[in-house]
Amino acid sequence: MTTATTTTRKAGRPGLGGFSGFFLGLFVCFDLFFFSVIPLDSVLWIVLPLVGLVLGVAVPLVRRSRARSAPPAPTATAPAVAPAPGPSSPSDATATAPPPAPPTQPAPPAPPATPASPDAAPGSTPEAPPG
C-alpha cells in the first residue's frame, strides 16, 4: 500500500509584510518631504504608509495562495562540472592535435641607466660627458 505525501510550503508572513510596508511608506514620505516634493500638510503622509501597510499584508497572502494552487516544478539534475572538451577516442587525439608552439625568444637587455648630476633639474636629460 502506497501513501501519497504532500509537501506543504511555509506560509507567508503578512504581519511582517504589513509592518515593513507601513515603514517603507513612511520613509518614502520623509524622503519626499526632505527633497521638497511634498509639503508637511500633504495627505500623502497618511496615504503612503496605509498603501504600504495594505500591500505588505496582501502580497504574502496572494503569494501563499498561488504557491498552494501551483503544482511543484520538476527539478532537473545537471552535472556539477561540465566535461572538458577534447577528443572522444585515442585515435582522434593524433588527428586533431594542435601544432607545437614556436619557441619564445628572451627580451633584449635594457640599456644601462646613466646617473644624473646633482645640479641637474629634475626631469631634465643628462648631458653627454665631454669627450
N, C-alpha and C positions, 0 to 999 in steps of 0.2 A: 504494500500500500504506500503510495507516494503522497506527500502533502505539499501543497504549494506554499512557498514562502513569499511573503510580501515585504518589500522594502519600504520603510517609512522615512520620509525626509524630515529633518528638523524644521519646525515651524518658524516663520519669520518672527521678528521682534517688533511689533507695532508700537509698543511703549517707547522703546529706544529710538525708533524712527520718528515718532512724534516729538520727543524731547529734542532730538538733533535737528529736525526740521524747523521747530519753533526758534531755536537759537540761530540757525542759519538765516532765517528770515529777519530776525532782529539785527544780526550783524550786517546783513545786506542794507538794512535801513541806516545803520550807523555809517557805513561806507558812503552811501548816497548823501547823507547829511554832511559828512566831513568834506566831501567833494562839491558841496553846494549845489547838488542836483535837486534835493527836496528840502523844503523848509521844516522847521521844528513842529509846526502846527499842521502838517500834512496828514491825510487819512492813511497814507501808506505805512505809517508807524503801527497801525492796527492791522491793516490788510496783509502785509507781507509776512509777519510772524504767524498769523492764522492760516494763511495759504501753506506755509511751510509745515505747520502742525498737521493740517489735513493731508497733505501729500505724504508726510512722514509716516502717518498711520495707514494710509491707503496703499502705498506701494508694497509694504511687506505682506499685506493681506491679499493683494492681487497676485503677487509673486507666489504665495503659498498655494492658492487655488490653481494656478497654472501648473505648478510643479506636481500637484496631485493628479491632474487630468492627463498629463502627458506620459506616455509610456517611457520607461528608461531607455536611453540611447544605447545602441550596441557599441561595445568597445572593441577597437581594432588593436591587435598587438603588432607593434613594429619592432624590428630588430634594434637592439641597443646601439650597435655600431655597424655602419654600412661596410660591406666588404671592400677592400681596396681594389681599384681597377687593375687588371693585369691579364696575362694570358690564361686561357681556360684549360690548356693542356701543355705538357712539356714540349711537344712538337711545335706549338705556336710560339714558344719562347725564342727559338732560334730564328724564326722567320720574321718576327716583329721587333727584334732587339734594336734599340737606337744606336747610331754610330758613336764611337768613342769621342769624348770631348777633346778639343785641341789643347795642347799643353799651354799653360799660362807662363808668361814671362815676368820676372820681377821688375818693379818700377825702378827707374834710374835714380841714383842717389841725389839728394838735394844739394845745391851749391852751398859752400861754407859761408856762414854769416860773417860780415866784417864788423868789427866793433866801431861804434861811433865815438868821435872825440868828445871830451867832456864839455867843450864850449859850443857844440853844435846845438841848434834849436831842435826841440822835439818835433819829429815828423819830417825833418829835412833829410836829404840824401847825403851819405858820407862822401867826402871829396876823395878823389884818387890821390895817392901819395906821389910826390914829385919823383920823377924817376928816370 
